[in-house]
Amino acid sequence: MRARLFWKLGLTYFALLLAVLLAVNFYSARVLRRDYQRFAEDRLNAVLSLALSRPPRVDDPSDLRSWTEWIGRSGARATVIDSSGRVLADSQYDPETMQNDSSRPEIREAFVSGSGQSIRHNAALGRDLVYRAVRYDQAGASPVVICLALPLAQVEESVSELRRRIYVASLIVLLLGGMFWVVYFRVFAARIERLKDFSQRVAQGDFRPVTDDGPRDELAELSDSLNETAAWMDRTIRSLSGERNRSSAILRSMVEGVAVIDSQEKIVFCNRAFSEIWNLDSTAIEGRPVIEAVRNSDLLSLIRGALRGEEGLRSEIAMGIVQQRSFSVTATPVIALEGALAGDRPSGAVIVLHDVTELRRLERVRHDFVANVSHEFKTPLTAIQGFAETLLAGALEDPRNNRRFLEIIRDHATRLADLTDDLLKLARIEAGKMEVQFGPVQLAEVIDRCVEIAQLKATRKRISLEVDVPAHLPSVHGDASLLRDVVQNLLDNALQYTPEGGHVRISAHAEPREAIVSVDDTGIGIPLADQERIFERFYRVDAARSREAGGTGLGLSIAKHIVEVHGGRLWVESEVGRGSKFSFSLSLAA
C-alpha cells in the first residue's frame, strides 16, 4: 500500500510540478520574445522617424548610398526599393547583387497602404528579422519604399539564457520538492498506516483510540471521527454482548427446552435442556436440519406450521416407550422487521418444550387417589349400611345374629377411623405440617415396644418372631414416636403377609454414619414389577387379602415419608414365594 500510494501521489506531484515548470518556460519565452519584438518595432519606428526627418534624394545615387550608410550606423539595415521591386540602395549589400524584393509582404503592403511590417526568417542570415517598410513619395519622381530590418538574434540568445536558467531552477525545485515529498510522505504514510492498523484492530474487536500527533488537518479530523465511531461501536457491542449473554444465560438455564429454527428448517440455536430431551450434543445439532435431530412427526408439523406464519400453535407430544415422557410444545413464528413490512413469510420459528411428565403423573396419581379413597371408603360404608338396614329390618330382635352384625359394623367403623387417621397423617407429612421433635433415640427401646405389640398377633398365627438387636446399638437422630410407627408398620405387614408357621426377624446394626433396621419374613413375597410401586398410596399386591386383614394401604407410604423426613431411605428386597426384606436407614446421633 505504501509503495503504491507513494508512486501514485509522487508521480502526480512531479507531473504537476513539471507541467507548471513547462508552462512557465513556454509562457516566459513567449513573453520575452514578444517584449523583444515590441522593443525592435519601437526601435525601428524611432529609426524610421529619424530617417524620414532627413529623406534621401532618390535621383542621386551617391546621396542615396550615403544616406543608407548613415541609417545603418543605428544598427538597423536600411534598403531603398523602387516600385518595380529593384533595390536602389542597401546599407549592408551591393544593390546589383540583390534580387527583386517586390514579392516581400511588407514591400507590397507599403506600396498599397503606405506602410508594412513583418517578421520573417532570413535564409541568407539564418535568423529571424523584424521588417518595417514605409512608402516615400518624392515630387517629380516615382514613389520608393524605405525598408528597415532589425535582427532578433539577441532575442534568441535571451530566450535560450532564460530557458537555461529556468531548467536549472526547475531541477533545483524538483530536487527540493522530491526531498520535501519524501519527508512529507513518510509522515503522511505513517499517519495513514496508523489509521490502517486502527481499522484492522477495530475489525478484530480492539477499540482502543488511535493517536494522531500530526497537524490539525483532514486526517486529524478523520482520526477523531474514527475514534468516535470506534467508541460508539465499543459501547454498542458491549451492550449487545451483555444482552446476548444475559439472554443466552437465561435460555441455557431454563428447564424448558428452547430451540430456534430458521426458514430452511435448520437448528440455529438450542439450549441444554432441548439437547438433553433428545439425547444430543447442543454444539453438534446446531446448524443441522431439524428433521435429523428431531424424529417426531407431531413436533415437525408444529414447526412447519410456525414457519408458514401460523400463530398460537400448541400441542402435547409423548416420547419414549419404556419410560414415557410428555411435553407441552409451543411454536411461534419469528418475523424480521423488513419481512413484517413486506408481508413476507417468517424468517424462523421458536420452539419451547415444557416437560409435563411429572404433572401428568401427579394428575394420574390424584385420579387414582380419588378412585382408591372412594373405593376404600365405599366398602366399609356399604357394609355398615347393609348390616344396619338388616338390624332395622328385624335382625335386631334375633339373639343369634344381632351381636355379630353389630361387631361387623364396629369393625368397619374402626377401619374407617384408621383410614381417616392415616389419610390425615399422610396429608400432614406431605404438606410439611407434621411436628417432628428430633433428638437422640434408642432404637433398641423402639424395637422392643413394637415387638411387644406384634407378639400377640404372631402368637395367634403361630409365627416365630425373632429380634436381633445389639445391646450397645448407638443412638440415632430422630423422633421416637414417628420411628415407632415405621417399625410397627413394617412388622404388621410382615406378619400380615406371612402364612401360619412362618418366621419374621427384625434386626439392626450400625455402620460408620448410620444405623440400618431390617424386617425379614418368609411370606408370599413381592413380584419385581410391583416392588417399584409398593410404597404408593393404596397400592396392594394382594388387595383382597389386605382388606380382609384390615389394612388401609397407606402404611408403607407413611413409613417412607417418615424415613425421608429423617433424612434416610426405605427400600425392599423380595422374591416371590421366599419372603421379603424391608430396610431403612437413619443417621446416627452426634
N, C-alpha and C positions, 0 to 999 in steps of 0.2 A: 504493500500500500504506500509505504513511504517513497520508494523509488518511482512508482507510477505518478504519485502526486508531485514529486519533485520535478520530473520531466514535463508533466503537463503544465504546471504553474511556471516552471523555469523557462520552457520554450515559449510559452505565451508572453512571459515578461520580456524575454530577449527579442521576440518578434515585434512586440510593440515598441521597444526601445529602438530597434533597428529601423522600424518604419518611421519613427519620429526623426531619427538622425538622417535618413534618406530624404525625408520631406524637407528638413532644414537645409540639407545640401542642395536639393533641387531648387527650392524657392530662394535661397540666398544667392545661388548662381544667377538665377533669372533676374532677381532684383539688382544685383551688381551689374549684370550685362545691360539691363535697362537704364540704370543710372549712367553707365559709361556711354551708352548710345545717346542719352539725353545730353550728357556733357559734350559729346562730339558734335551733336547737332547744334548745341548752343555756340560751340566754338566756331563751327562752320558759318553759322549765321553772323557771328561777330566779324569773322574774316571777310565774309561776303559783303557785309556793310562797309568794311574798310575798303574793299576792292571797288565797290560802286561809288564810293566817295571820290575816287580818282580813276575813272574809267579809262581803258586803253583806247588808242587810236587804231582802229582795225585796218585802215588803209596803209599804215606804216609798220612794216614787219619788224624793224629794229625796235620801235617803241613797244610793239606788242610782245616781243621777246623779253625785253627788259621788265615790262610790267608783270609777266608771268613769273619771272625770276624773283621780282620783289614780293609777290604774293607767296611764292614757295618758301621764302625765308620764315614764314609764320608756322611752318610745319605741315601745311596742307598742300596737296598737289593741285595746281591750277591748270585748266585746259580751256582753250577757246575753240569753239566749233561753229562752222558756218551752217547755213540752212540745208546744205546738201549732205551734211554729216562729215565733211572733211575737217581734220584737225588743223587749225591755223597756227596754234602755238601751244606748248606744253612745258611745264616747269621742270620736268624730270626726263623726258624723252624727246627725240628728234621727231618733229611732226611728219617728216617724209616717210619715216619707217612705221608709222602707226596706221592702223586700219580705220575704215569708216565707222563712226560711232552713232550713226543715225538710228540704229536698232536698239540702242540702250533706252530703257524705260524712262529714266529721269530726263534724257535729252528730248525724247518725243513729248513728254508731258510739259517740259519747259517751253518748247516751240508752240504747243497748243494753248496752255493756260498761263504761261509766263513764268512758272517755277515748277520744279520737280525734285523728288527726293527718293532715294532707295538705299538699301543695304545689300550688297552683293559680294560674292566671293570672287576675288580676282585670281584667275588661274596663273597669270604670269608671276604675281607676287606670292601666291599660295596663302592668302589671308583674306579676311573679311574687311570691307571698306564701307564707309558711310559717304554717300554721294549727295551733293546739293547743287542743283542747276538752276540758273536764272537767265531769262531771255533779256538781251541788251539791244535796244533799238537805237541806231545811230542815224542821224539826219543825213539824207542823201545816199544812204548805203543799206544793204540788206541786213536784217537782224542776225545777231550771233547769240550763241549760248555760252555763258561763262559757267564752267562746272568745277566745283571744288570737291576734293576727296580727302578723307582722313582715315588712316588705317586703325583697325581695332586690335592691333597686336597687344597693346597694353591691357586691354580688356581680358583677353585670353590668359595673359600671364597673371593678372589679378585673380581671375576666376580659378585658375589652377592653384595659385597660392592659397586662396580661400578654401578650396577643396582639400588641399593637403592639411591645412590646419583643422578643418572640420573632421577629417579622417583621424588625425592624431587625437583630437578631443573626444571623438566618438569611441576610439579604442580605450582611452583612459576612462571614459564614462562607463563603457561596457565592463572593463575590469573592476572598477569600483562598484558598479551595480551588481556584478557577479559576486564579489566578496560580500557586499551587503545582503544579497539574496541568500547566499549560503548561510550566513549568520541568522538572518531573519527566518529562513526556512527551518533551521534547527529548532529555534524557539517555537515557531508555528507548528512544526511536525510534532514536537514534544507535547504541545497542548492538545493537538488532535489525537496523539497516541493515548494521552490520559483519558480523553473522552471515550476513545475506543475501548480501553481497558475497563472504564467505568460501565459502559454498556454491556460488556461481557460479564462483569461482576453482577450487574443487575439481572442478566439472564440466568445466572447461576444462583440467584437468591441473596446476594450480598448487596445491601442497600446503603452502605457507608457513602457519605457525600464525597464528591470529587473536589479537590483543591486546585484553584487556578490563581497563580501568582502573577499572571501577565497583566497587561493594561486592561482598562475597563472598556473593552470593545465588544463586538457582536459575539465573539467566542466566550467572553466572560458572562454575557447575558445568557448565552446558550447553556453554560455550565450551571448558572443559577436556576434556570428553568428545569434542567435535568435533575438537579438536586431536589427541587420542589416536587417534581414528578416522582422521583425515587422515594422521597419521604411519604408522599401520598400513597404510592403503591405499597410501601412497607406497612403503613397503618392499615390499609385495606386488606392486604394479605394476612396480616396478623389477626385482624378482626374475623376474616373469613376462615382462617385456620382455627381460631378459637371456637367459632360457631360449628365448624365441621367436626372438631374434636369433641365438643360437647354433644353434638348430635350423634356422632359415632359412639361415644361412651354410653349415651342413653340407649341407643339402639342395641349395642352389644350387651348391655346389662339387662335388657328386657327379657323376661321369661317367655314372652311371646316370640314366636318365630317370625322374622320380618325379612322380606326379600323384595328387591326392585328389579323388574323385568323391563327390558327395552322393547321397542317396536318390532325388533327381529326375533322376539321370544328368546332372548338370551339373558342370563342372570348377570346383572350389573353389580349388585351388592346383596349380601345376605349376612345376618348376624349369626352368632354362635348357636343360639337356640334353634334357628332354622336348619343349620347343618347337622346339629345333633338329632333333630327329628328324623332326618333322612339318612343318618349314619354316614355323613360325608364330611370331607375337609372343606371348610369355607373358602380357603385360598385355591383349592383345586376346582371347585364348581363355578367360581366367578368367571364369567366370560363364556361358559358353555351353554348350549341350548337347554332350555328348561325341561324339554321332553327327555333329555338324557339323565338329568338328575332326579326328576320327579316323575315317577311312573304311577300316576293316579289320574284316571280319566276325569273324575269329578273336578279335581283341582285344575287340570288343564282346561276344562270347559270354562271355569270361572275366569282364569287368566285371559283366555281368548275373548271372552265377553267383555272384560275390562279394557282390553286393547281395541275393541270395536267402539269404545266410548260409553258402554252401559254403566250406569251409576247404581249404587246401593246393592251390590252383589254380595249376598251372604249365603252360606251353606254350612253343612256339617259333614265331615268325612271321617271314615273309620279306617284305621291302619292296623296291620298285624293280624296274625292268625292265632298263635298260642296266647300271647298277651295283647289283646286288642286295645288300641288307644283311640280316643275320639278327639277331634279337633274342630273348633268353630273357625271358619275361614271367612275373611272379609277381603274383597278385591276392589280396589279403587283405581280408576284411570288417572294418569298424570298427563296434564295438558300444558305444554310450554306456552309462554306469553304470546309468541308470534303465531303459534298454532291456534291459540284461542281467538286471536284477532282474525285469522284467516279461515277459521272454521275447519281446520284440518283434523285428521284422526289423532288420537293421543300419541304422545311420544314414548309412553311406557305405562307400567302399572305397578302398584304397591300391593303386596300380598301379606296379610297378617294372619298367622295361625296361633290360635289360643287353645292350649291343652285343657279340655274339659273332661278328661278321663275321670279324675277324682270327683268332679261334680256329678257326672253320670253315675259313678259308683255310689256316691252318697245318696243320690236320688233312688237308686235301686235298693240301697240299704234302708232308706226311710220307708220305701214302699214295702219292703219285706218286713221291716219292723212293725209297721202298722198292721200288716196282714198277720204277722205272728202274734202280736199282742191281742188282736181281735180274736184270733183262733184260740190262744191260751185262755183268754177270759171267757170265751163262749162255752168251752167245755164244762168248767165248774158251774157257771151260771145256769147252763141248760140242766145240769144235774140237780142243782139246788131248786130250780123252778119245777122240775118234774116231780121230785120227791115231795116238795111242799104241796103241790097240787094233789098228789096221791094221798098225802095225810089229810088234806082238807076234804077230799072226796070220801073219807070214811076209814082210811087206814089208821087214823089216829086212835080209833077205838080197838084196833087189832093189837092185842098184847104181845103177839109173837113177832110183829114186824115194825111196830111204831118206833121202838127204841133203835132198831137197826137203821131205819130211814133217817132218824134224827142224827145218828152218828155219821152217816154218809154226808148229810147236809153240813155237819160240823167240820168234817174233813175237807170238803170242798171250800168252805168258807175260810178255813185255815190256809188252804192252798192259795186262795185269792189274796189273803192278807200277806202271805210270804211273797207272792208275786209282786204285789204293790210295793212292799218294802224294798225288794230287790231293784225294782224299776226306779224308785226314788233314790236309792243309794247309787245306782249306776248313773243316773242323771246328775247327781251332785258331783260325782267323781269326774265325769266328762266336762262339766261346766267349771271345774276347778273350785267348787264351793265346799268341798269336804274339808272339815277341820282335821288336820294331821298334827299330832303332837310328837315330834321327833325326840328321841332320847335313847340311851343305852337299853337294849332289850336282850334278856337271856333267852336264846332260842330253846334251850332245854326245858325251861318252865312253860313256854308257849306250847311246845310239842306235847309235854306231859298232860296239860289240861285238855288239849284237843283229843289225845288218845283216850283219856278217861271218858269223854263223851261218846267217842266212837266205839268203845269197847263193848257197850251193851248191844249195839247193832251187830258187831262182829260175832259176839257170842250167840245171838239169836240165829245168825246164818251159818254158824259153825265155821267161821273163817278165822284163821290164826293171824293175829296182829302182832308184828314184831317191831320193836323200837331199837334203833342202833344210833345213839347219840352220845358222843364222848362227854365225859364228866366235866372236862375243863374246856368246853367249847367257848371261844371268845364271844363277847357281846357284839351285837350288830346295831346299826343306827337305823331306828325306825319307830313306828307306833305299834305298841303291843296288841291293842285291840284289833287293829286292822290286819296285822300279821296272823292273829288267831283265825280271822275269817278266811284268810288264804289257806292256811293249813287245814282248817275244818272242811272247806270246800273240796280240797284235794282228797282228804280221807273219805269223805262221804261219797265222792264219785268212785273212788277205788272200791269201796265196799258195795256200792250200788251195782257196778258192772262186773263184780267178781262172783261167780257162782258158789253155791254151798260147797264147803270143803276146801275152798281156795286159800290163798295166802296173800297177805298185804304186809308190806315192810316200809317203814318210814325211817330215813337215815339223814344224817347231817355231818358235814365235815368242813374244815376251814382251809382256805387257801391264802396265799400271801396278802391279798387285799379284799377278799370277800369270803362269805360263807355260802355254801350250797346245800339246800334241803331237797331231798328226793322222796317221792312216794311211788313204790313199785307194787304192782298187783299181778295176779295171774288170771286176769279177767278175759273178756272176749276180744280185746284189742281194738285198734282203730285202723281202718284202711289208710293207705298212704295218700289217696286223693282227698280224704276228709281231714287229714292232720293239719292242713293249712287253714281250714275253716272252723276248727274245733273251738276256737276262742271267740267266735262271733256270737252275737246275742241270739238266743232261741235256737241255735244250731244243735241238732242232736244226731248222733249216729244211729241210734235206735229210739225213734220218737215214742213209739208205743210203750216200750219198757220204761222210758224216763218218766212219762206221765203216770204210769202205773205206780212208780216208786215215789211219786210226789215231787219230782224235781221241777224247777222253774225254767231251766235252760239258760239261766243268767249267771250261774256260779263261776264258770271258767272265765267269762268275760269280765266279771267283777274282780276276780283274782288277778287277772292280767293287768287291769288298770291300777290296782293297788300296788302290785310289784313295780310297775313303771313309775308310779308316783314316788316310790322309794329309790328310784334310780337303778333298779335291777331289771332282770329279764326272766320270762317264763317260757319254757319250751317242753316239748313232748317227744318221747321216743317210744314207738309202739310197733307191734307185729300182730297181725290178725291171728287169733287162736292161742297166743302165747302171753298176752298181757301188755300192759302199758307202764311207762315210767314218766311221771311228771316231775320236773325240777324247776327250781327258781333260785336266783342268786340275790344276795343282799350285801351291801358294803359293811365292812367291819367298823365298829365304833372306834373313834380316835383314842 
